[in-house]
């Protein structure tokens, strides 16, 4: 098993092969993470919109797969020790978002993604895919209104994803600290990989 630390407000990318298990861990609790997945060529990626259509659900559930923009399974959620509150509606934070909030130059998940991919040598220049926002609480209320609530994940809570194809997984410990989606400031995440589908625990 390998472990990669994701410092607060930054992102890390890992390469996995089909059958590997990828565990995203909320180390201190209350930290939102943006998860992205790309094929090795970089020309196909996880798509929240296509996943919602494939599963007839707004939010992910254990046993269901996340599919790509070509409607192929790329990751499957196989275990979730958190309260199970995750989001697939909100786009990654980006420089324009922080400029609108009066904080130009603020770190963002969109920038984190590009930096992490560059470190792997994967060339990707397209629009930022909509991420799997793990531990992010955006419930849909009356008349379709969205609420931005603080993450309720606890220290050590984790989601485990099985890779359905060889891919690059990027995890960003979201730097959003102007809207309190993460609890009590920013904290780290961790990525554990168990090769060949072994037991991550």
Secondary structure, DSSP 8 states (H G I E B T S, - for coil): -EEEEE-TT-EEEEEE-TT-EEEEEESSSS--EEEEEEETTSS-BB-HHHHHHHHT-SS--TT-EEEBTTS-EEEEEEEE-S----BSSS----HHHHHHTT-TT---HHHHHHHHHHHHT----S-----EEET-B--B-GGG-B--B-----TT-EEEEEESSSEEEEEEE----SS--STTS---EEEEEEGGG----
